[in-house]
Amino acid sequence: MSTFVPSTIACRCGKRYDVEVANGLHISLRPDLRQKILDGTFHRFFCPACGMTTMIDAMIAFTDFPRRQWFTIAPSHGLPWRRTWLELARASFQATMVDNAPEMVVGWGREMTRRLMFGLAALREKLIIADAGLDDRVVELMKIQIVRDLRGELSPSHYFHLVAVRPHERRSREDQDEGGEREALDLSFERTHPDGLIRELVLPRRIYDELAHQPELEKWIDLAFPDGLLIDHRAMLVPEADPPAAAATQEY
């Protein structure tokens, strides 16, 4: 069962209003919420006085047993304190899927893809990647390669996410079907550019495939993401910090 907690939003216009904020999503029973995550509308609330939008950024435990996904979503600003979040994610999994679980559930746990991520944009990206049958580890390595090849910079403050996987528009159906080839796909990213605007960057799927078949792939993955749970290129860019003090109230 998905769980929600009462919270209060303090809008910039001065209006305070109550909302329900999720802290646990068993998403296979709530496909409507999964679709909201994909649409970018989940945890987005509108002030009844002025209509201003507030996006809630909070910790969420996310499970999808049919898809074998176990995700911990931390607030988007929490990356400097990732060691604390990694410990929490591991302890939570151990308690619920190993120590206090029946044998059938323990078996499911062995099949789970486990991830720690920061922010709903990262969760949305992971769902898009999984739905497309891609490996999120390869996608994150691909981001590093993209920036290197474009002679740009990787910045933890930049928005850089895969937002869609779709058929390559300029390829004819005859070409797609010829010889039983797999349909050509494009990977659509959104990335912050030097002028501060977020623009689309579309790349052919073959770039992903070439990287995925590199003999050194597993070695690169281990070097880039040594903890195995946090598959995010930004972790290479943000120094770790001491844990922050816990928030005293549930107000946003």
N, C-alpha and C positions, 0 to 999 in steps of 0.2 A: 504494500500500500504506500502511495506517495503521502508525504507529510508536509504540512504548512504551519507556519507560526505567525501570530498577529504581529504586525509592525506598523510604525507610524512614519509617514513621509512628511517632512517639513519643506514645502515648496518655497522657492525664492520669492514668490509673491506674498508670502506670509501665511498662506493657508496650510493647515495641518490636516491630514486625512489618513484613515486607517486602510491597510491593505493586508493581504495574506501572501507571505513570502515562503517559497518552497525551501526546505532544507534536506529533503530526501525525495528522489524521483525513481520509482520503479516503473520505468517508462513503457514497458510492454503492455501495461494496463491503462496507460494514458497516451495513446497515439496522438491525441489532439495537442498535448503539451510538446511532444517530440516535433510535431509540425510547426508549432510556434517557435521552437528553438531554431529550426531550419529557416523560418520566415524572418527571424530577427525580431520577433515581437514578444518573446517570452520575458517575463519580469519587467515589462515596460508599462508604466502606469501614467495616467493622465490626471492632472490636477482638476478637480471639479469647479474650481473658481476661475482659473485663467487658461486651462487647457495645456499648460506646459507639460512636457514629457520628462519623466524620471525613470532611468534604467537602474534597477537594483543590482548591486554587485556583491554577492554574498557566497558563503561556502555552501556547496550542494553535494550530497552523495547521490550518484547516478548509477543505476543498474539496469541492464537489459539482458535478462537471462536467455531468451531465445537467440539473441545475437552474441551472447557470451561477452558482454562488456561490463566492466567494473571501473567506473571513473570517479575520481574526486576532483571537484571543481572548486578551486580556491579563488578569493577575490583577485581581480586582474592586477592589482598593485602589489600582490604578495610575493612576487618572484624573488626579491632579495632574501626572504625568510623561507626559502624552499626546503631547507633541511628540516625545519619544524613540520612543514606540510607533508614531506615525504614520510616522516616518522608517523604522523597521524594516519596517512593513507595506508601504510603497511600494518599498523596496529589495528585499524578498523577492519581490514580484510582478514587478518589473522583471527580476530575475535568472532566475526560473523560467518566466515566461510570455512574456518578450520576448527578452532577450539570449541565452539558452541553449535556446530552444525551437524546434522545427520550425514551419514556416509554418502548418500546420493548428492547432497549439496556440496560436500567436499569434492566429489568427483567433478561437478560442474566447475568448481573453483579452479581446478587444474587446467580447465579449458579457457578460462577467462583472459581476455585482453585487459590488462590493468594499466591505467594511466592516471597521472596527476597533471592537471592543466590549470591555467590561470585565466579566468574570465569566460564569459559566455561566447565570445567570438571564437575562442579556441575550441570550446565544446562543439559549436556549430561546424567548424572545420573538420573535427575528428569524425563527426557523423557523416559529413559529405564524403570524406575519404573512405570510410568504411562502406558506405552505400555503393561507391564506385568500384569496390574491390581492390583498392590501392593499399599500400603499406605506408602508414604515417611516418615511419622512420625514413623512408626513401624520399617522401615529400619534403621533410625538413632538410635533408641533405641537398635536395634539389634547390631549395631556397638559397642555401649558402652558395651553391654553384652559380645560380642566376645572378646574384649580386656580384660575385667575383668576376663573372664573364662580362657584366655590364660596367665593370669598374665603379660600382657604387659602394655604398657603405651599409653595413648591418647596424641598425640601431634598435635598442630594446623599446624605444618609444614609438617606433614606426609601426603602422598597421601593415601586416603582410600575411595574408591568409588565402588559402584556396577556397573559392566561393562557388565553383560549379565545374562539373565535368560533362561535356556535351559533344554531340557529333560535330566534326569539322565541317563548317558551312560550305566551303568552296570545293569540297570533293563531291563529284557526281555519284549518284547511286550506282551507276554502272561500274565505276571504279571501286566503290565500296564492296560490291558483290563479286567482283571478278576474282575467280580462282578461290572462292571461299574465304577471302581474307577477312580478318577482323575489321569491323567498322573503325574508320579513323576518328580519333577523339581529340578534343582540345581541352587543356587544363586552364581554367580561368582563375587568375589570382587578382586580388586587390592589394595595392601597395602604395604607401605614402611616397610621394616624389619630393625632390628638393624644394619645390615651391610650397610644400605643405599640403597639397591636394592629394586625395586618394584616387588613383586611376586604375583601370583594368589593365592587366598584363596577360595576354593569351599566348600559350605555348603548346606545341603539338605533343601529344601523348608519347611519341617516340623518344623524347628527351628523358622522360621518366623511365621508359622501358630500358633505354641504354644504361642508365645509372643502376637500375634494379638488377641488371645482369653482369655488373662488374665483378670480377673475381675477388676484389678486395672489399666488397660491400660490408660484410659483417665486421671486418676490422675497423672500417670507417665509422660504423654505427657505434661500436664499443668505445671508440675514442671520443665521439661527439656527445654520446648520451650514456655515460658509464653507470648511472643508477638504474636504468632500465624502465623507469616509470615516467620520468619527465622527458618526453620526446618533443623538445621545443628548442629551436636554434637560439632563442633569446637567453637561455640559461648559460650559454657560452659568453654572453656579453655583460651580464649583471653580477657584480660581486655579491657574495653572501653577507648578510648583516645579522646582528643579534635580534632575537624575536621581539616584536613590538608588544607593548602592554595590551591586554585584552580589552575590547570595547565594553563599556559599562552598560550601554543601552542598545535597544533594537530600534534605532531611529536613523532615518536616511535623509 
